Amino acid sequence: MNTRDTLKINAAGHLEIGGADCTELAKRFHTPLYVFDEAYIRKMMALYRDTINEEYDGHGLVLYASKAFSCKAMYEIAKQEGIGVDVVSGGELYTALSVGFPAEKIYLHGNNKLPYELREALDAKIGGIVVDAYTEADALDREAQERGMVQDVLIRVNPGVEAHTHAFVQTATPDSKFGFSAADGAALAMTRHILTKKHLRLRGFHCHIGSQIFEKQSFVLAAEKMCAFMEKVKAETGFEADTLDLGGGFGIWYTDEDAKLPVDGYKGYLSALISALKSECAARGLKKPYLLIEPGRSIVGEAGITLYTVGAIKELPGIRKYLAVDGGMFDNPRYCLYQSKYTAVLANRALEQPTERVAIAGKCCESGDLIGVDFNLPKAKEGDLIAVLSTGAYNYSMASNYNRNMIPPAVLVKDGKARYIVMPQSYEDLVRNDVVPVDLEK
Ligand SMILES: Cc1ncc(COP(=O)(O)O)c(C=O)c1O
């Protein structure tokens, strides 16, 4: 199990998260259930915020990448911790604004922002829009002109850094739908284009080199490449960037194949990145840019677990044993998407030693509906409680109503007290938007 103080095993042999006994949580809120440790989330937000304050004279802002887990309570916590957020859709923007999130601390991303999303961002007067297409730049300039305003923008640059992570979450390799390449002149051409726009104020550049990255050197290299690009832009156009957004991507612990950083270990990533940035800027005669970073997974991933109840058990001799749970790909599609690995714990008998290797299957009509195939657990029986760890990021936010299953509710735990942050869905919710056209009715 991981070493964070989020999770403990109590005297009864039950798993605890944030001081709450998982068996009690399951009794009160039922399963499947997402559970989040508030203290962990706040600690991570504060750690990044304070590192920028201490090591970069506060000349920057942490943007929580809210795609990792977006709901009103998360924006409220980010607001209280004094950080910003990045949003990638009108829906995320709406949710942030619905809790009074300060608009100037919101940045909008996306490789194909829709016209209405651009208009909503302008109307809300958000802090920045990260431009990722010519059509978008033109539309933004036109819409900003109609509103008599000038919008701050960054350009998404592909710095060509290959981070060692799963191919599907690499976003800065030459073949990517995101950004403009620094290497082939595309990013420079986009810079020239934006500089002609009267209603867009180019502040600087953004890159995001991927996700679940553990090599500090990848971030350092990205900072170096971005500084080299900024130097080139300055030499060729006279434009000197005053903002640099280095994205997110810090890795977290899912299984013992991953590094187990103590919470403070994440400070190391940011410190390395900041010191590379400072020395690169000094060496290249660039002013120190306002620094934005966008951690998502590392803020909320290990803060969350999912609780399931074991149902059907099927042993295929010589093949494998399946434990079916009351959730599945509708609450966690990451195994189906990326063969992501997780660690599971028998939460009601957490002191028992693992004795068998099992696959955890979901309840969807899909053979690939698995949470994973190689979990080590004590012999489980129907009714046992399983906790899948590190499910805080990209689980709820990727959930669906596949098979008309209900997306599980989420609770936030602090000092042993749990309260809903996402309410349970009902069957009525599932049919809320359905209509039977009048001419279909008999
Ligand atoms: C532009 C951008 N910023 C930030 C993030 C957050 O990355 P992570 O959750 O790995 O920190 C992502 C994730 O895909 C992203 O695409």
PDBQT file of the ligand as one rigid body, heavy atoms in Angstrom, charges set to zero:
ROOT
HETATM    1  C1  LIG A 501      -2.814  20.903 -21.180  1.00  0.00    +0.000 C 
HETATM    2  C2  LIG A 501      -2.784  20.035 -19.978  1.00  0.00    +0.000 A 
HETATM    3  N1  LIG A 501      -2.406  20.568 -18.797  1.00  0.00    +0.000 NA
HETATM    4  C3  LIG A 501      -2.391  19.811 -17.679  1.00  0.00    +0.000 A 
HETATM    5  C4  LIG A 501      -2.753  18.485 -17.697  1.00  0.00    +0.000 A 
HETATM    6  C5  LIG A 501      -2.721  17.714 -16.403  1.00  0.00    +0.000 C 
HETATM    7  O1  LIG A 501      -1.817  16.692 -16.429  1.00  0.00    +0.000 OA
HETATM    8  P1  LIG A 501      -1.614  15.789 -15.119  1.00  0.00    +0.000 P 
HETATM    9  O2  LIG A 501      -2.950  15.408 -14.656  1.00  0.00    +0.000 OA
HETATM   10  O3  LIG A 501      -0.827  14.649 -15.612  1.00  0.00    +0.000 OA
HETATM   11  O4  LIG A 501      -0.873  16.621 -14.125  1.00  0.00    +0.000 OA
HETATM   12  C6  LIG A 501      -3.129  17.890 -18.890  1.00  0.00    +0.000 A 
HETATM   13  C7  LIG A 501      -3.501  16.468 -18.921  1.00  0.00    +0.000 C 
HETATM   14  O5  LIG A 501      -3.729  15.840 -19.888  1.00  0.00    +0.000 OA
HETATM   15  C8  LIG A 501      -3.156  18.689 -20.080  1.00  0.00    +0.000 A 
HETATM   16  O6  LIG A 501      -3.530  18.171 -21.258  1.00  0.00    +0.000 OA
ENDROOT
TORSDOF 0
